[in-house]
Amino acid sequence: MKPISYPRLFSEGRIGRIVLRNRIVMPPMVTNFCTRTGEITERLIQYLARRARGGTGLIIAEGAYINKEGQGFSCEMGIHEDSLIPGLQRLTKAVQEHGGKIAVQLIHCGRQTRSELTGHPILAPSPIPCPVVGEMPVALSQEQIQNIIHDFAGAAVRAQQAGFDAVEIHSAHGYLLHQFLSPLSNQRGDAYGGSKEKRVRFVAEVAQAVRKAVGPSFPVILRIDASEFLEGGIDLPLSSFYCEALAPRVDALHISAGAYGSRHWIAQPYFNEPGLIAPLAGKIKQKVSVPVITVGRIHSPSLAEEILARGDADFIAMGRALLADPDFPQKAREGREEEIMPCLSCYIGCSDRLRAGMDISCLLNPRVGREFEEARKLSPPSRFLVVGGGPAGLSAGILLAERGAKVLLVEEGTEVGGQFLLAAKIPMKENLRRASEIYRRRFEELGGEIIHRTATVDWIKGQKADFIILATGSTPVAPEIPGLESIKSMSYVEALQKGVEEKNIVVIGGGATGCEVAELLLEQQKKVTLVEMLDQLAGDMGNIRSHLLARLSSLGLQTYTRSRVIRVRGNEVILQDGSGKEISLSGIECLVFATGIAPNRELEKELKEARLEYTAIGDCLKPANGFAAVRAGYELGISLG
């Protein structure tokens, strides 16, 4: 029998009385998959059950609000009323049927919510607004504190009655209990503030009340920050003190980092080195006797195994990695690491959507939150021709092949992947090439066929397909600039595909694409000037934007916003700013355009003339981003037939 890969990661572990089949924990991530009144939906049940089926040891369901005042998201899970218990029971049963254990996180968002959502004034230790939310909170009275403690205990009892294997108390990420721990948000002068011993009291009383409510043998986990990475806030020494004080009251500590003011530590972007929090968790682990869970961009089984071997933690939490691939545990256990769909740490499908008030998804896995949808077999099986092997074409082809269709995909390039292959050339986005390869392999395993050639109308006619899907992508748009012929110029596509030999470069267009191309050129020791007509750079990016701009600044990027190139004279590029003032840039050797894309519709026009029916998806229909392309392919693939 083949030995288990990563033996530490796939050894049994214990938290209190529960025995877990491995050391992999899915941490709580709010999904917005519930109803607006906090009720469990079949969508959430199937989403979590799918992760259990993939082999996850412990699933901690998303933060469930303990009372209405504590709700932080529009369709967040609730555990504040007895009427919610039947739905919660269906959830626990579904996960446990697949061999997984399930806990639920208990949360009160405090000042990190909005009164328009809760219908109540927002609450906090002191009248200090969250730097991100901005709404002024009301300072809790001691009577209100006791009521909240009672609500935490009541929620824990409901969790127990619903069949959860454990509960987790959320005192991290800037939510209410964290707010009491942090000197930045707790400036009380009573028994709950003024010193670290008093600031920890509220969390200790919550843990004590929960323990009393559920009994001595029911596992209780506490999530807490090793640091909030804000000046004057919780740091590692202060967190260590808190953990030593709280550990005797719980069965495990779940060590995380960050608050809304430092949210990139809550869910770390691709700029952060994987596993950065683990050494901090290791410092805390040295001071406590209960098991420690660590988290933070641990997206490979080899890194998880290394952290366990170092003794930095007893369990590994990986959230977004399990969004991208719910079979991560099973594939890792069987030594199939190369088949694991990578998490890009891009925020696009998860954090950005949640911040915008939407449900979460995943750029590379459009099935997130749609596990309940049945991709029924096509009857009779049909023959599909997909023209274009980019993200949209591959996504549609895979789903149709899963449904039993015979799918022929034609791609004029030498590889499939399209814009993903281009984007993979950007620093720290190399995983997009791996994702493209996994898509290709999956498509061919399902019986799909790939041909590399140009698809002409006559050739398409000869394939006698039942359905034609156009996924021919887009082409870059270049601006008309007087004198452009006097200097070397290229599109961002050419710059990424062939490289830029010149040393002094102007990138025109400061959206996400232009900024990332500038980043690549700067890393190659080029001198780069970025020109953008709008008043800000990377305005089309989400939460990643601030990290990218900081990185560009550190690399020495020169920028001109509210400006445009009005003419070129050899190596002189003349700009005009918002006030009409002209600015001359001398010694420029090359211009790179990142000024937008247009649908590639040449073949579509020919198909119309030939009166061939087709369906267009992706950029050739409406230019967007990779998330939209993958999702468009999925939507079409599941709807046809």
Order of alpha helices (4+ residues) and beta strands (2+ residues): beta-beta-beta-alpha-beta-alpha-beta-alpha-beta-beta-alpha-beta-alpha-alpha-alpha-beta-alpha-beta-alpha-beta-alpha-beta-alpha-alpha-alpha-beta-alpha-beta-alpha-alpha-beta-alpha-beta-beta-beta-alpha-beta-alpha-beta-alpha-beta-beta-beta-beta-beta-beta-alpha-beta-alpha
